[in-house]
Amino acid sequence: MSTALLDVHLTGADAALRADARAGLTAEPKQLPPKWFYDARGSELFEKITELPEYFPTRTERALLLDSVDEIASASGADTVVELGSGSSYKTRVLLDAFTRAGTLRRYVPQDVSESALRGAMDALEEEYPDLELHGVVGDFTHDLDRLPKGGRRMIAFLGGTIGNLLPDERAWFLTHVRSVLEPGEQLLLGTGLVIDPAVLVPAYDDAAGVTAEFNRNVLRVLNRELGADFEEEAFAHVAVWDAENEWIEMRLRAERAMTVRVAELGLTVPFAAGEEMRTEVSAKFRPGGVREMLTEAGFELNRWWSDTEQRFGLSLATAM
C-alpha cells in the first residue's frame, strides 16, 4: 500500500500579494508578477488557453515528453521524482509511468502553491499508484525548495517552460537555489520554450478568441477582490509583444483612458495615463546553447537534450556537479 504525507509550508500569501502590489503599482513602469493570475478562475482560463489552436507550447511539450520519457527515465535512474508546480498535471502520470517501467521509482514528491489542488492530486495518485510513496509539499518553488524531503536519488522536474516567466537575475538565482538543495549526482529535468518565428509565437499569447486577454485581466480581478481595488477591468486592453533584444514575450495591460485606481487595503492611489502599459508577464524563449550556459553557471552539467522536429521546445536532463 502507498504511504502519503503532506507538508504545508506556504504562509503569508496575503502579505506577499500586498508587497508585490505595492511595489509593482508604484514602479516605473508598472508591473505585477504573473503568479497572481492563478486563482481558481485564472487556472480555469489557463487550461482553456492550452487547448486553443494558437497555443502550441503545451501540446508540443506533451508530445516531446511522450516521445522522450523512457529515455529520460533510463538516463536518470532516479528513485524519487520531484515535480515543481505539479498541480494535477497530465505530465505527472507520463513521468511516473516511465520511471515505473524503468524499475527505479520509489517515491513521488509533488510541490504546488495550492493545497487544495495538491490534496486532490494526491488522493487520485494514491488510488492509481498504490505501491508508490507520496510526499506532497505545499509551498512556493521560488522560496521553499529547502523544505523538499531528502534521501534517495532525486530528479527535480520543472516543466511547462515556467523558467521563462523569471527575469534573468531571478532565473540565475532560482537555478542556483535548485542546485543548492540537490546532492552531487542528483538531477534536474528542465522544460524550455525555444526561440521561433514571432509570427507563430505572438498569436500563442494573443489568441483570436480573446481567452488570453481575459486571463491577463484576471490579475485585476484578484486585486479588486483581495485588496479592495477598484480597477475597471474592461478599461484595460490586452497587449502581447515580442521583445527581440531580450528574446521574450511580454504581456501587458494598456489603460484605454486616463484614470485613477484606488487600492483600499494598501491606502494607495494609482494614476494611469491614457495608453500607459503595465507588464504582467514575461515569457522568455531560449536557444540550446543558452540553456547549457545557464545550467553550467548554476552548477549543473547538461547530460541529454531533446527537442521536437520543429525546434519549438526543449527538454534538458542535467546533473548537479
Residue pairs with C-beta under 8 A, 6 or more apart in sequence:
1 130
1 131
2 126
2 129
2 130
2 131
2 132
2 133
2 134
3 133
3 134
4 122
4 126
4 133
4 134
4 135
4 136
5 134
5 135
5 136
6 115
6 118
6 119
6 122
6 135
6 136
6 137
6 138
7 135
7 136
7 137
7 138
7 139
7 147
7 149
8 115
8 138
8 139
9 137
9 138
9 139
9 144
9 147
10 113
10 115
10 138
10 139
10 140
10 144
14 226
17 36
17 222
17 226
17 227
18 227
18 265
18 266
20 32
20 33
20 36
21 32
21 223
21 227
21 263
21 266
21 268
22 266
22 268
24 30
24 31
24 32
24 33
24 278
25 32
25 261
25 263
25 268
25 270
26 268
26 270
29 276
29 277
29 278
29 279
30 270
30 272
30 276
30 278
30 279
31 278
31 279
31 280
32 219
32 278
32 279
32 280
34 165
34 219
34 251
34 280
34 281
34 282
35 113
36 219
36 222
36 223
37 46
37 215
37 216
37 218
37 219
37 222
37 280
37 281
38 46
38 113
39 218
39 221
39 222
41 218
41 221
42 215
42 218
42 219
42 222
43 87
45 211
45 214
45 215
45 218
46 215
48 211
49 55
49 207
49 211
49 212
49 215
50 58
50 59
52 207
52 209
52 211
52 212
54 203
54 204
54 206
54 207
54 208
55 204
55 207
56 200
56 204
56 312
57 160
57 161
57 193
57 204
57 312
57 313
58 160
60 308
60 310
60 312
60 313
61 91
61 159
61 160
61 161
61 191
61 313
61 315
62 90
62 91
62 94
63 308
64 306
64 307
64 308
64 313
64 315
65 91
65 94
65 95
65 159
65 315
66 94
67 306
68 306
68 315
69 94
69 95
69 97
69 98
70 98
70 101
70 102
71 304
71 306
72 95
72 98
72 189
72 304
72 306
72 315
72 317
73 95
73 98
73 99
73 101
73 102
73 104
74 102
75 303
75 304
75 317
76 99
76 104
76 155
76 187
76 189
76 317
77 102
77 104
77 153
78 99
78 104
78 105
78 152
78 153
78 154
78 155
78 186
78 187
79 104
79 105
79 106
79 107
79 152
79 153
80 106
80 107
80 108
80 109
80 151
80 152
80 153
80 154
80 155
81 95
81 96
81 99
81 105
81 107
81 108
81 109
81 154
81 155
81 157
82 109
82 110
82 111
82 148
82 154
82 155
82 156
82 157
83 89
83 91
83 92
83 95
83 108
83 109
83 110
83 111
83 156
83 157
83 159
84 111
84 141
84 145
84 156
84 157
84 158
84 162
85 111
85 112
85 113
85 141
85 158
85 160
85 162
86 92
86 110
86 111
86 112
86 118
86 121
87 112
87 114
87 117
87 121
88 117
88 120
88 121
88 124
89 159
91 157
91 159
91 160
92 108
92 110
92 121
92 125
93 128
95 157
96 105
96 108
96 125
96 129
96 132
99 105
100 129
104 153
105 132
106 132
106 133
106 152
107 132
107 133
107 134
107 135
107 149
107 152
108 125
108 129
108 132
108 133
108 134
108 135
109 134
109 135
109 136
109 137
109 148
109 149
109 154
110 118
110 121
110 122
110 125
110 134
110 136
110 137
111 136
111 137
111 138
111 139
111 141
111 144
111 148
112 118
112 121
112 136
112 138
113 138
113 139
113 140
113 141
114 138
115 138
118 136
118 138
119 136
121 136
122 134
122 136
125 132
125 134
126 134
135 149
137 144
137 147
137 148
137 149
139 147
141 158
141 174
142 170
142 174
142 177
145 177
145 178
145 180
145 181
146 180
146 181
148 154
148 156
148 181
153 185
153 186
154 182
154 183
154 186
154 187
155 186
155 187
155 188
155 189
156 178
156 182
156 186
156 187
156 188
156 189
157 188
157 189
158 178
158 188
158 189
158 190
158 191
159 189
159 190
159 191
159 315
160 191
161 191
161 192
161 193
161 283
161 313
162 191
163 171
163 174
163 175
163 190
163 191
163 192
163 284
164 192
164 193
164 248
164 282
164 283
164 284
164 285
164 286
165 281
165 282
165 283
165 284
166 174
166 282
166 284
167 282
168 284
171 284
171 294
172 294
172 297
172 298
175 188
175 294
175 295
175 297
175 298
175 300
176 298
176 299
178 188
178 298
179 188
179 298
179 299
179 300
179 320
182 188
182 320
183 320
184 320
184 321
185 319
185 320
186 319
186 320
187 303
187 317
187 318
187 319
187 320
188 295
188 300
188 316
188 317
188 318
188 320
189 315
189 316
189 317
190 291
190 295
190 315
190 316
190 318
191 313
191 314
191 315
192 285
192 286
192 291
192 313
192 314
192 315
192 316
193 283
193 284
193 285
193 286
193 312
193 313
194 285
194 286
194 287
194 288
194 307
194 311
194 312
194 313
194 314
195 247
195 285
195 286
195 287
196 285
196 310
196 311
196 312
198 242
198 244
201 242
201 249
201 285
202 240
202 241
202 242
202 249
205 212
205 240
205 249
205 251
205 283
206 212
206 213
206 238
206 239
206 240
210 238
212 238
212 240
212 251
213 237
213 238
216 238
216 251
216 253
216 280
216 281
217 233
217 234
217 236
217 238
217 253
219 253
219 280
220 229
220 231
220 233
220 236
220 253
221 231
221 233
223 229
223 231
223 263
224 230
224 231
224 233
226 265
227 263
227 264
227 265
227 266
228 263
228 264
228 265
229 261
229 262
229 263
229 264
229 265
230 261
230 262
230 264
231 261
232 259
235 255
235 256
235 257
235 259
236 253
236 254
236 255
236 256
236 278
237 253
237 254
237 256
238 251
238 252
238 253
238 254
239 250
239 251
239 252
239 253
239 254
239 277
240 249
240 250
240 251
240 252
241 249
241 250
241 252
242 248
242 249
243 249
243 250
246 282
246 284
247 284
247 285
247 286
247 287
248 282
248 283
248 284
248 285
249 281
249 282
249 283
249 285
250 279
250 281
250 282
250 283
251 279
251 280
251 281
251 282
251 283
252 277
252 278
252 279
252 280
253 277
253 278
253 280
254 275
254 276
254 277
254 278
255 272
255 273
255 274
255 275
255 276
255 277
255 278
256 274
257 274
258 271
258 272
258 273
258 274
259 271
259 272
260 269
260 270
260 271
260 272
261 269
261 270
261 271
261 272
262 268
262 269
262 270
263 269
263 270
272 278
286 314
288 305
288 307
288 314
291 302
291 305
291 314
291 316
292 302
292 316
295 301
295 302
295 316
295 318
296 302
299 320
299 321
300 318
300 319
300 320
300 321
301 318
301 319
301 321
302 316
302 317
302 318
303 317
303 318
303 319
304 316
304 317
305 314
305 315
305 316
305 317
306 314
306 315
307 313
307 314
307 315
